[in-house]
Amino acid sequence: MKTKANKPKGGSSRLAASNVSGRGETQFPGILADAKALDVSRVHLWLVLTGRRKSARLAARYEQLKRDATETAK
């Protein structure tokens, strides 16, 4: 099997050059459970929350879900 000379086998050269996993802090803890509760995909919810996709209705439903969760936690 031939590989390109300038690209290492088995991974990204950016990540291979450093010992960084490529992941940072969790932006939205609990996003998977929130997405399930809202009956949308995790990716769709993340796109809306980060502003990459617009959905005023989903954003409002998410805010209400978080408000309700905060009130029940008190």
Helices and strands as residue ranges (DSSP letters): H 13-17, H 31-38, H 42-49, H 56-73
